[in-house]
Amino acid sequence: MTIDRVRKTFPARGGGEFTALDETTFDIAAGEFVVVVGPSGCGKSTLLDLLGGLTRPTAGRVLLDGAEITGPALDRGIVFQQYALFPWRTARRNIEFGLEAKRVPRRERAGIADHYLELVRLQGFGDHYPHELSGGMKQRVAIARSLAYDPGVLLMDEPFAALDAQTRDSLQDELLRIWRETGKTIVFITHGIDEAVYLGGRVAVLTARPGRVKEIVDIDLGPRDATEDLRSTPEFAAHRHRVWELLRDEVRAAQRLDVPRPREEAISLG
Ligand SMILES: Nc1ncnc2c1ncn2[C@@H]1O[C@H](COP(=O)(O)OP(=O)(O)OP(=O)(O)O)[C@@H](O)[C@H]1O
């Protein structure tokens, strides 16, 4: 995927326009796991929406395999923070949803749903409705639903933010396993520095609004099975510190943006 000098503005309240992203340029290789972090409001979700084709850039281009993205399509799956499952469909029927859109025959759909229920370790829960599942299980169904129609790219907008710490840790491991097994390209947004370093092959740090890529940090933690507790290694701490440093300056800049400026008349009245 190529994000080429993308600018995105929105109409501002009270007239004029508001720039969410500006001159954002970024290449993502096929099969890569990229994590995007940045201060609140810097345009992370806007960037993901552009990759998903849910919105169009004001200027610049977003390309997938050399072709410009002009709308949503089944070559990209999206997983949001809130499960966005259909409450009236069972887990299995939620997973089959995209396959119905692709007109996959019923028997084939059932086989694919079985495969993905197993991949996210929910065998035996296919006939449960969303309200009968825990938050972590619902998010697994959402991931399975996105994977089932076999998109090359998985776009994830803070998918684990609403979960408790233990469920989040175990879903992070599940996601890494699924990524290794399926070879998908994953673009993952998070507020968590630990989560970013744990998951990402590269971590892109965005600047305060308007967002652009400040720096891309390569994460090299060696073989994952070399240690039980990767998060406690000095390498992990060093990467976490680097991302934290980059982010700290941008969070400060974002906070300055949020402080209302003194009004001109107040200054002149002195
Ligand atoms: N449809 C819209 N209309 C107007 N402004 C918008 C719209 N969507 C986003 N924005 C503004 O663009 C900026 C970037 O929003 P975005 O949601 O992409 O940020 P973010 O980095 O994902 O934030 P957070 O980390 O808090 O989730 C915000 O200031 C937001 O208010």
Ligand as a Chemical Component Dictionary entry (heavy atoms), coordinates in Angstrom:
data_LIG
# 
_chem_comp.id                   LIG 
_chem_comp.type                 NON-POLYMER 
_chem_comp.pdbx_formal_charge   0 
_chem_comp.three_letter_code    LIG 
# 
loop_
_chem_comp_atom.comp_id 
_chem_comp_atom.atom_id 
_chem_comp_atom.alt_atom_id 
_chem_comp_atom.type_symbol 
_chem_comp_atom.charge 
_chem_comp_atom.model_Cartn_x 
_chem_comp_atom.model_Cartn_y 
_chem_comp_atom.model_Cartn_z 
_chem_comp_atom.pdbx_ordinal 
LIG N1  N1  N 0 -16.080 13.646 9.674  1  
LIG C1  C1  C 0 -15.377 14.596 10.310 2  
LIG N2  N2  N 0 -15.764 15.893 10.285 3  
LIG C2  C2  C 0 -15.061 16.860 10.916 4  
LIG N3  N3  N 0 -13.922 16.625 11.612 5  
LIG C3  C3  C 0 -13.502 15.361 11.682 6  
LIG C4  C4  C 0 -14.190 14.281 11.052 7  
LIG N4  N4  N 0 -13.512 13.120 11.309 8  
LIG C5  C5  C 0 -12.464 13.477 12.064 9  
LIG N5  N5  N 0 -12.436 14.802 12.282 10 
LIG C6  C6  C 0 -11.428 15.557 13.048 11 
LIG O1  O1  O 0 -10.161 15.221 12.522 12 
LIG C7  C7  C 0 -9.211  15.058 13.568 13 
LIG C8  C8  C 0 -8.580  13.702 13.479 14 
LIG O2  O2  O 0 -9.543  12.727 13.891 15 
LIG P1  P1  P 0 -9.194  11.181 14.033 16 
LIG O3  O3  O 0 -10.388 10.515 14.590 17 
LIG O4  O4  O 0 -8.652  10.681 12.760 18 
LIG O5  O5  O 0 -8.019  11.237 15.112 19 
LIG P2  P2  P 0 -7.360  10.062 15.942 20 
LIG O6  O6  O 0 -5.893  10.279 15.895 21 
LIG O7  O7  O 0 -7.866  8.748  15.477 22 
LIG O8  O8  O 0 -7.925  10.390 17.394 23 
LIG P3  P3  P 0 -8.044  9.463  18.699 24 
LIG O9  O9  O 0 -6.662  8.970  18.984 25 
LIG O10 O10 O 0 -8.537  10.404 19.743 26 
LIG O11 O11 O 0 -9.003  8.356  18.373 27 
LIG C9  C9  C 0 -9.956  15.280 14.878 28 
LIG O12 O12 O 0 -9.668  16.563 15.355 29 
LIG C10 C10 C 0 -11.419 15.138 14.506 30 
LIG O13 O13 O 0 -12.217 15.982 15.297 31 
# 
loop_
_chem_comp_bond.comp_id 
_chem_comp_bond.atom_id_1 
_chem_comp_bond.atom_id_2 
_chem_comp_bond.value_order 
_chem_comp_bond.pdbx_ordinal 
LIG N1  C1  SING 1  
LIG C1  N2  SING 2  
LIG C1  C4  DOUB 3  
LIG N2  C2  DOUB 4  
LIG C2  N3  SING 5  
LIG N3  C3  DOUB 6  
LIG C3  C4  SING 7  
LIG C3  N5  SING 8  
LIG C4  N4  SING 9  
LIG N4  C5  DOUB 10 
LIG C5  N5  SING 11 
LIG N5  C6  SING 12 
LIG C6  O1  SING 13 
LIG C6  C10 SING 14 
LIG O1  C7  SING 15 
LIG C7  C8  SING 16 
LIG C7  C9  SING 17 
LIG C8  O2  SING 18 
LIG O2  P1  SING 19 
LIG P1  O3  DOUB 20 
LIG P1  O4  SING 21 
LIG P1  O5  SING 22 
LIG O5  P2  SING 23 
LIG P2  O6  DOUB 24 
LIG P2  O7  SING 25 
LIG P2  O8  SING 26 
LIG O8  P3  SING 27 
LIG P3  O9  DOUB 28 
LIG P3  O10 SING 29 
LIG P3  O11 SING 30 
LIG C9  O12 SING 31 
LIG C9  C10 SING 32 
LIG C10 O13 SING 33 
# 
